[in-house]
Amino acid sequence: MESQGTNPSTSVHVASGLHATAGLFLAVGVVTGALGAHAMERVLDEDGVGAFVTASHYLLFMGAALLGALATGRETGLRWVVWGTVLFSGSIFGLLFGKAAEFPMSFLGPVTPVGGMLMIAGWVRWTWGLLGRIRG
């Protein structure tokens, strides 16, 4: 599916919901990164802090990558990336907050790799569509 955000009369790209989601990922990534660097070490062990930082980094990386991908005018696969990022980072945060609050959230454990697979599949799908456009 081509981007709905292109205005053909001016060739100016108009922001879409995916742009807003990318911005939200960036904002939440900065906030959680600061928490991981300054507050979570008081409640989590070293491995937990590392996992927290990893989840924060993925929000930042995927937010920036989504903005870059959207600049091509192609959205195919990017919603999979969004949902994969939500599941991946969200499940890690949920597991860690549950551990810190002594409220078991172990059911979230299998969600993390599903999120990772959705991110991968979304990027493959987006790249495949982009390659088809380049060749066509």
N, CA, C and O atoms as CSV, one atom per row, in Angstrom:
chain,resi,resn,atom,element,x,y,z
A,1,MET,N,N,0.837,-1.168,0.000
A,1,MET,CA,C,0.000,0.000,0.000
A,1,MET,C,C,0.885,1.236,0.000
A,1,MET,O,O,1.752,1.385,0.861
A,2,GLU,N,N,0.671,2.103,-0.947
A,2,GLU,CA,C,1.437,3.345,-0.999
A,2,GLU,C,C,1.027,4.267,0.135
A,2,GLU,O,O,-0.057,4.135,0.704
A,3,SER,N,N,1.887,5.179,0.445
A,3,SER,CA,C,1.610,6.139,1.512
A,3,SER,C,C,0.375,6.956,1.173
A,3,SER,O,O,0.198,7.398,0.037
A,4,GLN,N,N,-0.461,7.148,2.157
A,4,GLN,CA,C,-1.635,7.990,1.968
A,4,GLN,C,C,-1.268,9.452,2.163
A,4,GLN,O,O,-2.078,10.341,1.900
A,5,GLY,N,N,-0.045,9.702,2.627
A,5,GLY,CA,C,0.320,11.040,3.033
A,5,GLY,C,C,0.964,11.882,1.964
A,5,GLY,O,O,1.439,12.974,2.274
A,6,THR,N,N,1.011,11.440,0.717
A,6,THR,CA,C,1.647,12.237,-0.317
A,6,THR,C,C,0.601,13.084,-1.011
A,6,THR,O,O,-0.426,12.576,-1.462
A,7,ASN,N,N,0.864,14.364,-1.091
A,7,ASN,CA,C,-0.010,15.299,-1.774
A,7,ASN,C,C,0.548,15.497,-3.177
A,7,ASN,O,O,1.533,16.217,-3.337
A,8,PRO,N,N,-0.049,14.880,-4.205
A,8,PRO,CA,C,0.529,14.931,-5.540
A,8,PRO,C,C,0.615,16.327,-6.136
A,8,PRO,O,O,1.464,16.570,-6.995
A,9,SER,N,N,-0.233,17.245,-5.709
A,9,SER,CA,C,-0.212,18.579,-6.305
A,9,SER,C,C,0.992,19.392,-5.867
A,9,SER,O,O,1.403,20.315,-6.571
A,10,THR,N,N,1.561,19.065,-4.721
A,10,THR,CA,C,2.717,19.835,-4.248
A,10,THR,C,C,3.937,18.969,-3.976
A,10,THR,O,O,5.012,19.489,-3.675
A,11,SER,N,N,3.782,17.641,-4.080
A,11,SER,CA,C,4.858,16.687,-3.768
A,11,SER,C,C,5.387,16.856,-2.356
A,11,SER,O,O,6.536,16.517,-2.074
A,12,VAL,N,N,4.560,17.375,-1.474
A,12,VAL,CA,C,4.936,17.518,-0.071
A,12,VAL,C,C,4.346,16.331,0.674
A,12,VAL,O,O,3.173,15.995,0.509
A,13,HIS,N,N,5.169,15.710,1.488
A,13,HIS,CA,C,4.693,14.552,2.248
A,13,HIS,C,C,3.963,15.043,3.491
A,13,HIS,O,O,4.505,15.827,4.269
A,14,VAL,N,N,2.739,14.580,3.671
A,14,VAL,CA,C,1.908,14.956,4.802
A,14,VAL,C,C,2.042,13.879,5.875
A,14,VAL,O,O,2.058,12.687,5.568
A,15,ALA,N,N,2.136,14.294,7.107
A,15,ALA,CA,C,2.316,13.351,8.214
A,15,ALA,C,C,1.135,12.392,8.328
A,15,ALA,O,O,-0.013,12.761,8.086
A,16,SER,N,N,1.445,11.158,8.700
A,16,SER,CA,C,0.424,10.137,8.891
A,16,SER,C,C,0.463,9.672,10.338
A,16,SER,O,O,1.279,10.139,11.133
A,17,GLY,N,N,-0.426,8.750,10.668
A,17,GLY,CA,C,-0.419,8.160,11.997
A,17,GLY,C,C,0.883,7.449,12.297
A,17,GLY,O,O,1.311,7.395,13.450
A,18,LEU,N,N,1.522,6.898,11.266
A,18,LEU,CA,C,2.817,6.240,11.469
A,18,LEU,C,C,3.885,7.249,11.878
A,18,LEU,O,O,4.771,6.927,12.670
A,19,HIS,N,N,3.807,8.457,11.349
A,19,HIS,CA,C,4.751,9.510,11.765
A,19,HIS,C,C,4.574,9.813,13.251
A,19,HIS,O,O,5.548,9.915,13.997
A,20,ALA,N,N,3.330,9.953,13.664
A,20,ALA,CA,C,3.044,10.229,15.080
A,20,ALA,C,C,3.508,9.077,15.961
A,20,ALA,O,O,4.039,9.301,17.049
A,21,THR,N,N,3.310,7.849,15.498
A,21,THR,CA,C,3.765,6.686,16.263
A,21,THR,C,C,5.284,6.698,16.387
A,21,THR,O,O,5.819,6.410,17.458
A,22,ALA,N,N,5.977,7.026,15.312
A,22,ALA,CA,C,7.442,7.107,15.355
A,22,ALA,C,C,7.882,8.156,16.372
A,22,ALA,O,O,8.810,7.923,17.147
A,23,GLY,N,N,7.219,9.301,16.369
A,23,GLY,CA,C,7.537,10.340,17.350
A,23,GLY,C,C,7.274,9.880,18.772
A,23,GLY,O,O,8.041,10.191,19.684
A,24,LEU,N,N,6.195,9.143,18.960
A,24,LEU,CA,C,5.883,8.605,20.290
A,24,LEU,C,C,6.949,7.610,20.732
A,24,LEU,O,O,7.373,7.629,21.888
A,25,PHE,N,N,7.385,6.741,19.820
A,25,PHE,CA,C,8.464,5.802,20.148
A,25,PHE,C,C,9.718,6.566,20.581
A,25,PHE,O,O,10.379,6.184,21.547
A,26,LEU,N,N,10.040,7.636,19.870
A,26,LEU,CA,C,11.228,8.414,20.217
A,26,LEU,C,C,11.090,9.056,21.593
A,26,LEU,O,O,12.023,9.019,22.395
A,27,ALA,N,N,9.937,9.640,21.865
A,27,ALA,CA,C,9.729,10.282,23.166
A,27,ALA,C,C,9.779,9.257,24.303
A,27,ALA,O,O,10.449,9.476,25.312
A,28,VAL,N,N,9.075,8.151,24.137
A,28,VAL,CA,C,9.070,7.119,25.186
A,28,VAL,C,C,10.460,6.504,25.324
A,28,VAL,O,O,10.883,6.169,26.430
A,29,GLY,N,N,11.168,6.355,24.215
A,29,GLY,CA,C,12.525,5.826,24.267
A,29,GLY,C,C,13.462,6.713,25.064
A,29,GLY,O,O,14.305,6.215,25.810
A,30,VAL,N,N,13.322,8.021,24.912
A,30,VAL,CA,C,14.159,8.960,25.679
A,30,VAL,C,C,13.813,8.880,27.168
A,30,VAL,O,O,14.704,8.817,28.015
A,31,VAL,N,N,12.524,8.883,27.477
A,31,VAL,CA,C,12.097,8.828,28.878
A,31,VAL,C,C,12.548,7.525,29.531
A,31,VAL,O,O,13.110,7.541,30.626
A,32,THR,N,N,12.303,6.394,28.862
A,32,THR,CA,C,12.690,5.119,29.465
A,32,THR,C,C,14.211,4.959,29.496
A,32,THR,O,O,14.748,4.310,30.393
A,33,GLY,N,N,14.896,5.541,28.530
A,33,GLY,CA,C,16.359,5.514,28.567
A,33,GLY,C,C,16.895,6.259,29.772
A,33,GLY,O,O,17.832,5.803,30.427
A,34,ALA,N,N,16.301,7.407,30.064
A,34,ALA,CA,C,16.713,8.172,31.249
A,34,ALA,C,C,16.388,7.398,32.527
A,34,ALA,O,O,17.186,7.372,33.463
A,35,LEU,N,N,15.217,6.773,32.558
A,35,LEU,CA,C,14.869,5.949,33.729
A,35,LEU,C,C,15.869,4.809,33.906
A,35,LEU,O,O,16.319,4.528,35.017
A,36,GLY,N,N,16.206,4.165,32.803
A,36,GLY,CA,C,17.150,3.055,32.865
A,36,GLY,C,C,18.525,3.491,33.337
A,36,GLY,O,O,19.207,2.752,34.048
A,37,ALA,N,N,18.929,4.680,32.945
A,37,ALA,CA,C,20.255,5.169,33.312
A,37,ALA,C,C,20.311,5.720,34.733
A,37,ALA,O,O,21.370,5.703,35.360
A,38,HIS,N,N,19.183,6.207,35.249
A,38,HIS,CA,C,19.230,6.920,36.528
A,38,HIS,C,C,18.390,6.345,37.656
A,38,HIS,O,O,18.706,6.572,38.823
A,39,ALA,N,N,17.336,5.612,37.348
A,39,ALA,CA,C,16.433,5.180,38.422
A,39,ALA,C,C,16.308,3.664,38.547
A,39,ALA,O,O,16.174,3.148,39.657
A,40,MET,N,N,16.350,2.955,37.447
A,40,MET,CA,C,16.064,1.525,37.499
A,40,MET,C,C,17.164,0.720,38.176
A,40,MET,O,O,16.912,-0.383,38.661
A,41,GLU,N,N,18.371,1.252,38.217
A,41,GLU,CA,C,19.449,0.511,38.892
A,41,GLU,C,C,19.184,0.359,40.386
A,41,GLU,O,O,19.793,-0.487,41.042
A,42,ARG,N,N,18.293,1.160,40.919
A,42,ARG,CA,C,17.925,1.045,42.338
A,42,ARG,C,C,16.964,-0.112,42.595
A,42,ARG,O,O,16.888,-0.621,43.713
A,43,VAL,N,N,16.223,-0.531,41.552
A,43,VAL,CA,C,15.207,-1.566,41.746
A,43,VAL,C,C,15.465,-2.838,40.945
A,43,VAL,O,O,14.826,-3.860,41.196
A,44,LEU,N,N,16.384,-2.796,39.992
A,44,LEU,CA,C,16.669,-3.971,39.176
A,44,LEU,C,C,18.133,-4.365,39.308
A,44,LEU,O,O,18.989,-3.533,39.610
A,45,ASP,N,N,18.407,-5.643,39.076
A,45,ASP,CA,C,19.794,-6.085,39.052
A,45,ASP,C,C,20.435,-5.646,37.725
A,45,ASP,O,O,19.777,-5.044,36.877
A,46,GLU,N,N,21.706,-5.952,37.563
A,46,GLU,CA,C,22.450,-5.499,36.383
A,46,GLU,C,C,21.839,-6.033,35.082
A,46,GLU,O,O,21.743,-5.302,34.096
A,47,ASP,N,N,21.430,-7.299,35.078
A,47,ASP,CA,C,20.801,-7.867,33.884
A,47,ASP,C,C,19.474,-7.176,33.573
A,47,ASP,O,O,19.148,-6.935,32.411
A,48,GLY,N,N,18.720,-6.863,34.616
A,48,GLY,CA,C,17.451,-6.168,34.428
A,48,GLY,C,C,17.639,-4.784,33.849
A,48,GLY,O,O,16.892,-4.366,32.965
A,49,VAL,N,N,18.638,-4.070,34.348
A,49,VAL,CA,C,18.926,-2.732,33.805
A,49,VAL,C,C,19.327,-2.855,32.336
A,49,VAL,O,O,18.910,-2.050,31.503
A,50,GLY,N,N,20.135,-3.862,32.025
A,50,GLY,CA,C,20.539,-4.076,30.633
A,50,GLY,C,C,19.354,-4.343,29.725
A,50,GLY,O,O,19.287,-3.814,28.616
A,51,ALA,N,N,18.415,-5.162,30.191
A,51,ALA,CA,C,17.213,-5.454,29.412
A,51,ALA,C,C,16.358,-4.194,29.248
A,51,ALA,O,O,15.786,-3.960,28.183
A,52,PHE,N,N,16.277,-3.390,30.301
A,52,PHE,CA,C,15.505,-2.144,30.256
A,52,PHE,C,C,16.097,-1.199,29.213
A,52,PHE,O,O,15.370,-0.587,28.431
A,53,VAL,N,N,17.418,-1.091,29.214
A,53,VAL,CA,C,18.102,-0.225,28.245
A,53,VAL,C,C,17.898,-0.759,26.823
A,53,VAL,O,O,17.701,0.019,25.890
A,54,THR,N,N,17.945,-2.086,26.659
A,54,THR,CA,C,17.712,-2.676,25.344
A,54,THR,C,C,16.320,-2.317,24.829
A,54,THR,O,O,16.174,-1.925,23.672
A,55,ALA,N,N,15.304,-2.447,25.668
A,55,ALA,CA,C,13.937,-2.104,25.262
A,55,ALA,C,C,13.843,-0.621,24.888
A,55,ALA,O,O,13.157,-0.263,23.930
A,56,SER,N,N,14.525,0.229,25.636
A,56,SER,CA,C,14.543,1.667,25.332
A,56,SER,C,C,15.223,1.936,23.997
A,56,SER,O,O,14.739,2.730,23.191
A,57,HIS,N,N,16.351,1.266,23.773
A,57,HIS,CA,C,17.077,1.448,22.512
A,57,HIS,C,C,16.228,1.036,21.319
A,57,HIS,O,O,16.226,1.715,20.292
A,58,TYR,N,N,15.504,-0.079,21.451
A,58,TYR,CA,C,14.658,-0.502,20.337
A,58,TYR,C,C,13.579,0.525,20.027
A,58,TYR,O,O,13.261,0.746,18.858
A,59,LEU,N,N,13.019,1.146,21.034
A,59,LEU,CA,C,12.040,2.212,20.772
A,59,LEU,C,C,12.696,3.353,19.995
A,59,LEU,O,O,12.128,3.860,19.028
A,60,LEU,N,N,13.889,3.751,20.422
A,60,LEU,CA,C,14.589,4.840,19.739
A,60,LEU,C,C,14.959,4.454,18.308
A,60,LEU,O,O,14.722,5.220,17.374
A,61,PHE,N,N,15.539,3.268,18.137
A,61,PHE,CA,C,15.965,2.839,16.805
A,61,PHE,C,C,14.786,2.691,15.861
A,61,PHE,O,O,14.842,3.136,14.715
A,62,MET,N,N,13.720,2.068,16.342
A,62,MET,CA,C,12.566,1.857,15.466
A,62,MET,C,C,11.848,3.173,15.164
A,62,MET,O,O,11.338,3.354,14.059
A,63,GLY,N,N,11.800,4.093,16.133
A,63,GLY,CA,C,11.213,5.401,15.853
A,63,GLY,C,C,11.966,6.126,14.750
A,63,GLY,O,O,11.358,6.652,13.817
A,64,ALA,N,N,13.285,6.154,14.856
A,64,ALA,CA,C,14.098,6.828,13.837
A,64,ALA,C,C,14.013,6.093,12.496
A,64,ALA,O,O,13.909,6.722,11.443
A,65,ALA,N,N,14.059,4.763,12.542
A,65,ALA,CA,C,13.985,3.978,11.307
A,65,ALA,C,C,12.634,4.158,10.621
A,65,ALA,O,O,12.570,4.243,9.394
A,66,LEU,N,N,11.567,4.217,11.390
A,66,LEU,CA,C,10.245,4.449,10.795
A,66,LEU,C,C,10.195,5.790,10.077
A,66,LEU,O,O,9.662,5.883,8.971
A,67,LEU,N,N,10.743,6.824,10.697
A,67,LEU,CA,C,10.755,8.137,10.039
A,67,LEU,C,C,11.537,8.085,8.732
A,67,LEU,O,O,11.112,8.652,7.725
A,68,GLY,N,N,12.676,7.406,8.751
A,68,GLY,CA,C,13.459,7.266,7.525
A,68,GLY,C,C,12.709,6.485,6.461
A,68,GLY,O,O,12.701,6.871,5.292
A,69,ALA,N,N,12.079,5.388,6.860
A,69,ALA,CA,C,11.334,4.565,5.908
A,69,ALA,C,C,10.152,5.338,5.324
A,69,ALA,O,O,9.858,5.234,4.133
A,70,LEU,N,N,9.488,6.103,6.163
A,70,LEU,CA,C,8.338,6.889,5.691
A,70,LEU,C,C,8.742,7.957,4.687
A,70,LEU,O,O,7.927,8.370,3.861
A,71,ALA,N,N,9.985,8.407,4.747
A,71,ALA,CA,C,10.465,9.422,3.802
A,71,ALA,C,C,10.486,8.886,2.370
A,71,ALA,O,O,10.530,9.669,1.421
A,72,THR,N,N,10.455,7.550,2.201
A,72,THR,CA,C,10.427,6.962,0.859
A,72,THR,C,C,9.026,6.993,0.261
A,72,THR,O,O,8.848,6.782,-0.939
A,73,GLY,N,N,8.029,7.260,1.113
A,73,GLY,CA,C,6.653,7.234,0.645
A,73,GLY,C,C,6.039,5.845,0.677
A,73,GLY,O,O,4.901,5.667,0.243
A,74,ARG,N,N,6.765,4.862,1.180
A,74,ARG,CA,C,6.273,3.483,1.264
A,74,ARG,C,C,5.916,3.157,2.702
A,74,ARG,O,O,6.696,3.425,3.616
A,75,GLU,N,N,4.735,2.577,2.908
A,75,GLU,CA,C,4.311,2.175,4.254
A,75,GLU,C,C,4.161,0.668,4.401
A,75,GLU,O,O,3.949,0.181,5.512
A,76,THR,N,N,4.263,-0.072,3.319
A,76,THR,CA,C,4.068,-1.517,3.356
A,76,THR,C,C,4.989,-2.161,4.384
A,76,THR,O,O,6.207,-1.987,4.326
A,77,GLY,N,N,4.415,-2.897,5.317
A,77,GLY,CA,C,5.178,-3.611,6.333
A,77,GLY,C,C,5.460,-2.806,7.594
A,77,GLY,O,O,5.831,-3.378,8.618
A,78,LEU,N,N,5.290,-1.498,7.537
A,78,LEU,CA,C,5.679,-0.674,8.684
A,78,LEU,C,C,4.738,-0.827,9.872
A,78,LEU,O,O,5.155,-0.629,11.013
A,79,ARG,N,N,3.497,-1.171,9.630
A,79,ARG,CA,C,2.599,-1.426,10.764
A,79,ARG,C,C,3.027,-2.682,11.522
A,79,ARG,O,O,2.858,-2.763,12.739
A,80,TRP,N,N,3.578,-3.656,10.808
A,80,TRP,CA,C,4.128,-4.839,11.473
A,80,TRP,C,C,5.295,-4.433,12.357
A,80,TRP,O,O,5.447,-4.940,13.468
A,81,VAL,N,N,6.121,-3.514,11.859
A,81,VAL,CA,C,7.250,-3.012,12.653
A,81,VAL,C,C,6.727,-2.331,13.918
A,81,VAL,O,O,7.261,-2.539,15.008
A,82,VAL,N,N,5.688,-1.523,13.769
A,82,VAL,CA,C,5.111,-0.832,14.924
A,82,VAL,C,C,4.625,-1.844,15.957
A,82,VAL,O,O,4.986,-1.754,17.130
A,83,TRP,N,N,3.810,-2.803,15.530
A,83,TRP,CA,C,3.277,-3.777,16.487
A,83,TRP,C,C,4.379,-4.649,17.072
A,83,TRP,O,O,4.328,-5.016,18.246
A,84,GLY,N,N,5.367,-4.980,16.262
A,84,GLY,CA,C,6.498,-5.741,16.769
A,84,GLY,C,C,7.259,-4.986,17.839
A,84,GLY,O,O,7.672,-5.567,18.843
A,85,THR,N,N,7.445,-3.698,17.629
A,85,THR,CA,C,8.143,-2.866,18.600
A,85,THR,C,C,7.352,-2.746,19.896
A,85,THR,O,O,7.917,-2.825,20.987
A,86,VAL,N,N,6.045,-2.555,19.770
A,86,VAL,CA,C,5.180,-2.468,20.955
A,86,VAL,C,C,5.261,-3.770,21.751
A,86,VAL,O,O,5.412,-3.748,22.972
A,87,LEU,N,N,5.161,-4.898,21.056
A,87,LEU,CA,C,5.208,-6.189,21.749
A,87,LEU,C,C,6.593,-6.464,22.336
A,87,LEU,O,O,6.706,-6.931,23.469
A,88,PHE,N,N,7.635,-6.179,21.576
A,88,PHE,CA,C,8.994,-6.444,22.029
A,88,PHE,C,C,9.353,-5.589,23.241
A,88,PHE,O,O,9.629,-6.113,24.320
A,89,SER,N,N,9.348,-4.284,23.057
A,89,SER,CA,C,9.733,-3.392,24.161
A,89,SER,C,C,8.712,-3.435,25.286
A,89,SER,O,O,9.081,-3.442,26.460
A,90,GLY,N,N,7.437,-3.465,24.938
A,90,GLY,CA,C,6.393,-3.484,25.958
A,90,GLY,C,C,6.465,-4.707,26.850
A,90,GLY,O,O,6.268,-4.606,28.061
A,91,SER,N,N,6.746,-5.869,26.259
A,91,SER,CA,C,6.828,-7.079,27.072
A,91,SER,C,C,8.045,-7.045,27.992
A,91,SER,O,O,7.977,-7.506,29.131
A,92,ILE,N,N,9.151,-6.504,27.504
A,92,ILE,CA,C,10.340,-6.389,28.363
A,92,ILE,C,C,10.048,-5.450,29.526
A,92,ILE,O,O,10.339,-5.775,30.677
A,93,PHE,N,N,9.476,-4.288,29.230
A,93,PHE,CA,C,9.127,-3.354,30.314
A,93,PHE,C,C,8.156,-3.999,31.293
A,93,PHE,O,O,8.313,-3.869,32.507
A,94,GLY,N,N,7.149,-4.697,30.762
A,94,GLY,CA,C,6.171,-5.355,31.631
A,94,GLY,C,C,6.809,-6.396,32.534
A,94,GLY,O,O,6.505,-6.460,33.725
A,95,LEU,N,N,7.691,-7.209,31.971
A,95,LEU,CA,C,8.393,-8.216,32.771
A,95,LEU,C,C,9.219,-7.563,33.875
A,95,LEU,O,O,9.222,-8.025,35.016
A,96,LEU,N,N,9.913,-6.494,33.526
A,96,LEU,CA,C,10.794,-5.839,34.498
A,96,LEU,C,C,10.016,-5.075,35.561
A,96,LEU,O,O,10.370,-5.119,36.739
A,97,PHE,N,N,8.959,-4.377,35.157
A,97,PHE,CA,C,8.145,-3.674,36.153
A,97,PHE,C,C,7.462,-4.678,37.075
A,97,PHE,O,O,7.342,-4.451,38.279
A,98,GLY,N,N,7.014,-5.794,36.492
A,98,GLY,CA,C,6.417,-6.842,37.315
A,98,GLY,C,C,7.409,-7.399,38.325
A,98,GLY,O,O,7.065,-7.624,39.485
A,99,LYS,N,N,8.633,-7.617,37.882
A,99,LYS,CA,C,9.674,-8.123,38.785
A,99,LYS,C,C,9.954,-7.120,39.898
A,99,LYS,O,O,10.067,-7.496,41.064
A,100,ALA,N,N,10.067,-5.837,39.536
A,100,ALA,CA,C,10.354,-4.801,40.532
A,100,ALA,C,C,9.212,-4.668,41.535
A,100,ALA,O,O,9.449,-4.396,42.712
A,101,ALA,N,N,7.973,-4.857,41.075
A,101,ALA,CA,C,6.803,-4.724,41.950
A,101,ALA,C,C,6.446,-6.046,42.631
A,101,ALA,O,O,5.466,-6.132,43.372
A,102,GLU,N,N,7.257,-7.071,42.367
A,102,GLU,CA,C,6.995,-8.408,42.909
A,102,GLU,C,C,5.615,-8.911,42.506
A,102,GLU,O,O,4.904,-9.545,43.286
A,103,PHE,N,N,5.267,-8.610,41.269
A,103,PHE,CA,C,4.016,-9.070,40.674
A,103,PHE,C,C,4.395,-9.849,39.418
A,103,PHE,O,O,4.738,-9.241,38.404
A,104,PRO,N,N,4.342,-11.174,39.462
A,104,PRO,CA,C,4.841,-11.983,38.342
A,104,PRO,C,C,4.090,-11.711,37.037
A,104,PRO,O,O,2.861,-11.746,36.981
A,105,MET,N,N,4.857,-11.445,36.018
A,105,MET,CA,C,4.303,-11.190,34.683
A,105,MET,C,C,4.933,-12.154,33.676
A,105,MET,O,O,5.102,-11.814,32.505
A,106,SER,N,N,5.275,-13.348,34.135
A,106,SER,CA,C,6.009,-14.299,33.302
A,106,SER,C,C,5.268,-14.661,32.014
A,106,SER,O,O,5.893,-15.110,31.054
A,107,PHE,N,N,3.960,-14.474,31.980
A,107,PHE,CA,C,3.200,-14.760,30.764
A,107,PHE,C,C,3.643,-13.880,29.604
A,107,PHE,O,O,3.374,-14.199,28.446
A,108,LEU,N,N,4.327,-12.763,29.907
A,108,LEU,CA,C,4.812,-11.871,28.850
A,108,LEU,C,C,6.088,-12.380,28.186
A,108,LEU,O,O,6.463,-11.903,27.115
A,109,GLY,N,N,6.759,-13.348,28.817
A,109,GLY,CA,C,8.018,-13.859,28.271
A,109,GLY,C,C,7.941,-14.289,26.812
A,109,GLY,O,O,8.805,-13.894,26.029
A,110,PRO,N,N,6.953,-15.073,26.409
A,110,PRO,CA,C,6.871,-15.503,25.008
A,110,PRO,C,C,6.491,-14.375,24.039
A,110,PRO,O,O,6.643,-14.530,22.827
A,111,VAL,N,N,6.009,-13.265,24.548
A,111,VAL,CA,C,5.596,-12.156,23.684
A,111,VAL,C,C,6.813,-11.472,23.066
A,111,VAL,O,O,6.743,-10.995,21.934
A,112,THR,N,N,7.918,-11.419,23.791
A,112,THR,CA,C,9.107,-10.705,23.318
A,112,THR,C,C,9.605,-11.229,21.972
A,112,THR,O,O,9.793,-10.429,21.056
A,113,PRO,N,N,9.827,-12.540,21.809
A,113,PRO,CA,C,10.296,-13.004,20.496
A,113,PRO,C,C,9.257,-12.846,19.381
A,113,PRO,O,O,9.620,-12.685,18.216
A,114,VAL,N,N,7.980,-12.891,19.729
A,114,VAL,CA,C,6.946,-12.642,18.719
A,114,VAL,C,C,7.092,-11.207,18.203
A,114,VAL,O,O,7.011,-10.962,16.999
A,115,GLY,N,N,7.306,-10.270,19.119
A,115,GLY,CA,C,7.534,-8.886,18.713
A,115,GLY,C,C,8.763,-8.748,17.830
A,115,GLY,O,O,8.742,-8.028,16.831
A,116,GLY,N,N,9.827,-9.436,18.200
A,116,GLY,CA,C,11.040,-9.392,17.390
A,116,GLY,C,C,10.806,-9.932,15.984
A,116,GLY,O,O,11.285,-9.364,15.003
A,117,MET,N,N,10.074,-11.023,15.897
A,117,MET,CA,C,9.774,-11.603,14.582
A,117,MET,C,C,8.899,-10.675,13.739
A,117,MET,O,O,9.086,-10.574,12.527
A,118,LEU,N,N,7.952,-10.004,14.378
A,118,LEU,CA,C,7.126,-9.045,13.639
A,118,LEU,C,C,7.957,-7.874,13.117
A,118,LEU,O,O,7.751,-7.415,11.994
A,119,MET,N,N,8.895,-7.393,13.932
A,119,MET,CA,C,9.774,-6.319,13.456
A,119,MET,C,C,10.561,-6.782,12.242
A,119,MET,O,O,10.623,-6.082,11.231
A,120,ILE,N,N,11.162,-7.965,12.342
A,120,ILE,CA,C,11.951,-8.489,11.225
A,120,ILE,C,C,11.086,-8.649,9.983
A,120,ILE,O,O,11.462,-8.208,8.897
A,121,ALA,N,N,9.920,-9.285,10.145
A,121,ALA,CA,C,9.026,-9.507,9.006
A,121,ALA,C,C,8.572,-8.188,8.391
A,121,ALA,O,O,8.465,-8.075,7.170
A,122,GLY,N,N,8.306,-7.199,9.227
A,122,GLY,CA,C,7.896,-5.893,8.716
A,122,GLY,C,C,8.978,-5.224,7.890
A,122,GLY,O,O,8.701,-4.659,6.831
A,123,TRP,N,N,10.211,-5.286,8.372
A,123,TRP,CA,C,11.311,-4.682,7.617
A,123,TRP,C,C,11.580,-5.445,6.330
A,123,TRP,O,O,11.895,-4.835,5.308
A,124,VAL,N,N,11.461,-6.766,6.360
A,124,VAL,CA,C,11.641,-7.554,5.131
A,124,VAL,C,C,10.551,-7.191,4.133
A,124,VAL,O,O,10.822,-6.989,2.949
A,125,ARG,N,N,9.327,-7.111,4.613
A,125,ARG,CA,C,8.198,-6.760,3.736
A,125,ARG,C,C,8.370,-5.364,3.140
A,125,ARG,O,O,8.120,-5.157,1.952
A,126,TRP,N,N,8.798,-4.409,3.964
A,126,TRP,CA,C,9.014,-3.042,3.484
A,126,TRP,C,C,10.123,-3.026,2.435
A,126,TRP,O,O,9.981,-2.396,1.387
A,127,THR,N,N,11.228,-3.719,2.719
A,127,THR,CA,C,12.365,-3.749,1.793
A,127,THR,C,C,11.980,-4.419,0.485
A,127,THR,O,O,12.349,-3.946,-0.591
A,128,TRP,N,N,11.237,-5.523,0.571
A,128,TRP,CA,C,10.789,-6.218,-0.628
A,128,TRP,C,C,9.945,-5.287,-1.500
A,128,TRP,O,O,10.117,-5.246,-2.719
A,129,GLY,N,N,9.040,-4.548,-0.876
A,129,GLY,CA,C,8.217,-3.601,-1.630
A,129,GLY,C,C,9.039,-2.487,-2.245
A,129,GLY,O,O,8.771,-2.052,-3.365
A,130,LEU,N,N,10.024,-2.034,-1.524
A,130,LEU,CA,C,10.893,-0.973,-2.040
A,130,LEU,C,C,11.715,-1.486,-3.225
A,130,LEU,O,O,11.869,-0.786,-4.225
A,131,LEU,N,N,12.237,-2.700,-3.112
A,131,LEU,CA,C,13.004,-3.279,-4.212
A,131,LEU,C,C,12.143,-3.464,-5.454
A,131,LEU,O,O,12.597,-3.237,-6.575
A,132,GLY,N,N,10.896,-3.878,-5.244
A,132,GLY,CA,C,9.971,-4.021,-6.372
A,132,GLY,C,C,9.735,-2.694,-7.061
A,132,GLY,O,O,9.608,-2.637,-8.284
A,133,ARG,N,N,9.677,-1.640,-6.291
A,133,ARG,CA,C,9.474,-0.299,-6.867
A,133,ARG,C,C,10.706,0.150,-7.638
A,133,ARG,O,O,10.593,0.784,-8.687
A,134,ILE,N,N,11.888,-0.181,-7.114
A,134,ILE,CA,C,13.125,0.207,-7.793
A,134,ILE,C,C,13.281,-0.542,-9.112
A,134,ILE,O,O,13.663,0.042,-10.125
A,135,ARG,N,N,12.981,-1.844,-9.090
A,135,ARG,CA,C,13.114,-2.668,-10.311
A,135,ARG,C,C,12.023,-2.365,-11.329
A,135,ARG,O,O,12.239,-2.488,-12.534
A,136,GLY,N,N,10.834,-1.965,-10.834
A,136,GLY,CA,C,9.679,-1.777,-11.716
A,136,GLY,C,C,9.699,-0.445,-12.314
A,136,GLY,O,O,8.805,-0.102,-13.088
